[in-house]
Amino acid sequence: MARIRDEYKYIKDELIIVEERISYKFDISRKIKDARGKPILFEKVVLKDGEISRFPVLANLAGSRDLIAKYFGIEVEYLNKYLLNAYENPTKPRIKDPDEYVEIEVDLDALPIIFHYPGEAGRYITAGIVFAYDEEYGLNASYHRMLQLDKSTLVARVLPRHLHKYLERGVKRVAIGIGNTPEVLVASAMSPPIGVSEMDIANTLKPIHLVDFDGVLGAPSEIILIGKFTGERHDEGPFVDVTGTYDIVRKEPVIKIEHIYVKEDAFYHDILPADREHKILMGFSKIPSIMSELIKEGIEVLDVYLTPGGSSWLHCIIKIRKKNHDDPVKAIHAAFRGHKSLKMVIIVDEDIDIYDWESVEWALATRVQPDRDVYIFRNVKGSSLDPSADQITRKTSKWGIDATIPDPTRKKDFMRVA
């Protein structure tokens, strides 16, 4: 289709096209859920005034590991190492003028911002990546859900991470990109140390360029909003987050949109909260930081998986080649450093299939003694997305499980019979 540019050709064999009129409120959410991670294009989105949006809506650009691997032209089993290489070897992208964009009227009502679930606060931008530049730390790119307040105003959920620090240091003007290729989508979900730009990681995954909008940098997204943090705060939420539960209402920073730029035949990317694309981008993109910490500890890490049952965010299974008795406990500590929102880590040997829960459970049943192999960490910071944690302080308990063979001299006693 003319609207789907060359860089999105990787989805064409699986693309579901919805040609009939469909409402921005709830109906699109149902269709995305039914697509089960397959890319889906909505050609005629009906806005709240009854008009058809000029922007079709595309979802599930990164709806599966297989789809992301296909985009990068690699086998899916090499994907984790491919991401790790980019994470550890960032390279600077070039900067271009925004020649391919036209400016349109600032009217957020004209964008097909989706109302996803009953009980939510309203229409949410969910695939919006905020690009913020600091003189010392450089360009930061990160996802922030944004609730539309009126035609030119958003309120964004900003956790106390890098963007929060940028705002404390006086950064106000930002670019918000909607509609990006997988290297930008995946890299923006990573959490490199402050001062390492996610866009440098994206450029190593696949060469990109940045766009300069009068001193405000952003990726070459389909739609670019240029906005300013006003210093005001407004209620944000409820919102259905990655666990499939409603996040609480908080006072969050307000953004006033000053300009909107779009490409010719631009589309709007939506991520359905708590669905497959949301979980893939959130959890899958944390794997490089986890692997990096494991490698620093001298652990030979073979694979890492954030499990769907843990909302691809809270639970992690790590396969290692165990060389020393204390490798598993070192791996547990390293994983919690690499992804601070983790709640549970299970360490297994190389014979266990970490993508098969029956295989993992077998290791738990046959290789673990709870009083010896389970490590509890109390009153530590976790994820506000876990409703069992303190929603204000994020204090929680965590646990790590060493499910590796406990006695290497009796290895044959712990192996399945072939």
N, C-alpha and C positions, 0 to 999 in steps of 0.2 A: 504494500500500500504506500501511497505517496507520503503519508504522514509519518511512516516508520522509516527513519533515516538509516543509512548504511550501517552505522555503528550498532543498530538494534536488530540487524538481520538474524542474529543468533536465536531470536524468539520465533521466527516466522513459521517453523515447522510445528510448533505447539500452540500457536496463538489462537485463542478463542475470540471471535468477533461478535459482539452484541450490537445488532443494527437497529433494534427497536428503541423507542423512547424509554428512558428509565430515570427514575427520580434520584436526586442526590441524597435523599433521606432514607436510609435503611436498605432500600432495594439493591443498591450497588454492593453493599456489604454482603448481602445474601449471595449474590452471584459470585463475588470473590471467594467467599467461603466454599461454595460449591465447586469452584475451579480446582481446588486441592493443589494449589501451588503452580498451576499452569498459567502462563501469561494470558491476560484477558484485556480486551480493548472495548470500551464503551463509546460508541460513536455519537450518540445523541443523549447527552445528559441534561435533564430538565432541572433548571434552577428554581429557587423558591418563588421567583416572579412568574414562573411558567414558561420562560424563554428557554431555548436550547443554547447551551454554552458553545462558544466558538472553539473551546478546547476539549477534544476527546480526553477521556480518562483511561490511563493504562495502569495496570496493577500486576504484581508478581514478576517484575523485571529480575528479581533475585529470589525466586520462589523455591529454589532447590539448589543443593550443592552441585548436582549434575548440570544444571543450567549455567551456573557460574563457571564451572570448569569448561563447558562448551564455549563460552564467550572468550575465555583466555586461551583456548586451543590446547588444553592439556587433559590428561586422564584424571578422573576425580580423586584417585588415591594419592596423587601428587599435590593436591590442592593445598593442604596444610603447609607443606614445605615451600610451596610457591609463595604463599602469603608471608611466611616467616622470612624468606629471603628479602622480600620487599620491605618488611618491617625493620629489618636490620641493615638495609642498604638503601636509604632514601636518596632520591636525586631531585634536583630543582627543575620544575617545569618552566617553560618560557611564558612570557606575558604578551597578550595581544590586545589591540583596541577592540571595542564591542561592535565591529562593523556589521555583524550578522543579525543584530538586534534592532527592533523598533520599539519606541516607547509608547505605551498606551495609558489611558486614563487610570488614575489610582481609584480603583473600585473593586474591593475584594469580593463584593457580591457577584461580580461578573466571572469570578473564577469558580470552577466546580469543586469547591471545598466540601468535603463529604461529612454528613452527619451519620456516624457509624452505628451507634447503639442507643436504644432507649435508656434513659437514665444518665446519659452523658450531658455535659454542660452546653453542647452545641456543635457547630461545625469546626472540625479540627484539621489543620495541616499536619500530616503525619510523616511525609517524606521530605520535609523541609530541612535542608542542611544550612546551618548558620556559619558564615565565613567572617571571622573577626581578625583584625591585624593589630599587633602590638609591636612597638618599635624595638623592644628588647627580645621578645619571644617569637616574633614572626607571625605567620598565618596559621590560625587554628580553624579546623572544620569539625563540626559536631552536630548531631541530630538533637532537635528540641521540638517536642510537640507544641503546637501553637493554636490557641483557641481564638477564633475571630470574635471581636467585640462589636465592630461596626465596619463601615466601608474602608476605613484606613487604619484600623487599630487591631493589634494582636496582643495576647498575653502569652508568654512563653514559660514553660517549665524549665528552670535552670538549676541544676544540681550544683553543689559546691565543688566543681571541678574546674577545668581550664577556662571555659568561657566566663564563669563566675569570677575567677581571678582577673581576667581581662577587664571585666566591668568594674571591679574594685580599683583597678589601675587607671580608670578614666576612659576606656574605650566606649564609644557610643554608637558610631555608625557601622552598620554591618550589611552584608549581602546575604540574602536567603535564596538558595537555589532549589528549585523543584523540577525534577526530571533529569536524572543523571545516569551515566553509564556505570556498569558494575565496578570499575576500578575506583570511582569516586564514592559510590554507595558503600562498598566494603571498607575502604580506607577510612572514611569518615566515622565509621562505627568503632574503629580501633582506639586504643588509649595509649599512645606512645607518651614518653615523658614530655613535660611542658618544654617548649622550645623546638620540638621535632614536629614539623608540619605533616598532617595527614595527607596533604596534597603532594608532598614529596614522596610519600609511600605510594600514593596512587600513580604517580609518574613512573615509578619503577615497575609497578604491576603492568602498566601499559601507558606509553607516552601520552601526556595530555598537555594542554595549555591553560593558562589562567586568563581571565578577562578583567580589564581595568575599567571600572565605571567611575570615572572622575575621582580616582584615589581610593576607591573601595574595590578590593579584589574578590573574585569569586570564580568557581568552576564554570565551564561553558554549559550551564543548565538550560533546559528548555524555557523555563520562566525564572526571571531574577527579580526579586523584590529588594529594593534598597530602603533600609529603615534605620530609625534612630531610637535607642533605648532612652526613654524620657526621664527615668528616675522614679516614676510612679510605680505603684504596685496594685494589683487587682486580683480578685478571686480567680483561681484556675482550677478546673475540675468540677465534678467527678469526671474521670477518664478511665476507660478500660485499658489496663496496661498488659504487659506481656504474659502475666500469670492468668489472664482471663478474669481477674477480679477488679473491682472499681478502686482506683486510687483516690485518696482523700482530697478535699479542697484545701488549697494553700494560697497565700498571697504571693504572687509572682511578678516579675518585671514586665512592664508594658513596652511595646514597640510601636512607634508611629511610622507607617509606610509613606515614603516620600516620592518614590518612583517605581514603576513596574516596566520591565523590559521583557520582550518575548521574541523568540525566533519565528520565522515564517512557518506556518503549519505546526506550531508548538502543541505539545500534549501536556497534560497534567498527570503527574505520577501520584498515586495514592497507595499507602500501605495500610492494610486492614489491621488494626490493633489486635494482638493476641493470635493472629493467624500465622501461616508458615513463613511468609516473607519477613514479617516482623521478627520472628524467632531466629531465622537464619541470619539476618543482618546483625541482630543484637549479640547473639551467642557465638556464632561462627567467627565473627570478626575479633573476638577476644582470644581465640586460640593462639595467634602469634605471640601475644604478650605472656601467656601462660608458658608456652614452649621456650620462650627466651629466658624466663626465670629458671626453668628446669635445667636448661643447658648451662647457665651460669653456675649452677650447683654441681655440675659435673655429671648430671643424670643423663643416661642414654634414653631419650624419650622416643618412642616409636609411633605413638598416635595419641590424640586428644579428642574427646567427644563431649560436648555439652548436651545433655539428654533432653528429649522432648518432654518427658515427665517432669523434669525440673524447669520447664518452660524455656529450655535452651539457654538458661541464665543462672540458675541456682545450684544445679548438680552437674558434676563433671567426673568422667571416667578417664583415667590416664593409663596407657600401656607403656611399660618400661622394660628395658633389658637390665635386670637387677644384677649388679656386680658386687655391691657391698651390703652388709646387713642393714645399715641405716639409710640406704637409698630411698625406701618408701616414705619414711617420715620426713626426710629432706624434701622429697617431691611434694608431699602434702603442704608443707610450709611455703614452698616455692609457688605452688598453684594459687594459694590464697594471696600471695603478693602480686602475682600476675593478673589476677581478676578479683578485685576486692569485694565484689558482690557475691562471690561464691558462698554457698552454705554447706555443701557436702562435696568431698573429694574421695573417690575410690581409686586405689592404685592396684593394678593387676599385672600379671606376667605376660610374656609375649605369646603364650598359647591361647589366650582368652580373646574372643571376638567382642570388642567393646561396643559394637553396633547391635549386638544381640543380647537383650537383657537376660535371657535364659542362661547364656554362657557366663555373664557377670554374676548372676545369682548363684550359679554352681560354684564359682570361686569363693563367694561369701560363705556358702554352706560348708565347703570342704577345706578351706584354708584359713579361716578366721576364728580366733578366740576373742570374744568381746572384751574380756578383762585385760587382754594383752595387746590387741591390734586396733582398738578404737580409741581415737584421740579427741577429746572434747576441749573446745576453746570457748570460754564463757565471757559474756559482757564485752564483746568486740563489735566493731562497726561492720554492718552488712549492707543489705539492700532494702531501700524503702518499698520496693516492689513486693517484698515478702510481707503479707498482711499479719503474720505472726510476730514480726519484729516491731520494735518501737518505731512508730511512723514519724516521729519528730527527731529523735536522736539517732535512729537507725541501729541502735544497740540490739544485739542478738547473740545466739550461741551458734557455733559451727562445729562440724565434726569431719574427721578424716579417718578413712578405713584402709588399713594395710591388708589387702586381699592377695598378697603374693605368697609363694611357697615359703613357709617359715623356716624350714631346715633343709639347706641344700644337700646335705649328706643323705637325706631320705627323699630326694626329688621324685624317684620312681613311684613312691607311695602316694604322691599327690597328682599323678598324671592319669588322664582318662586312658582307658585301654583302646587301642586303635582297632 
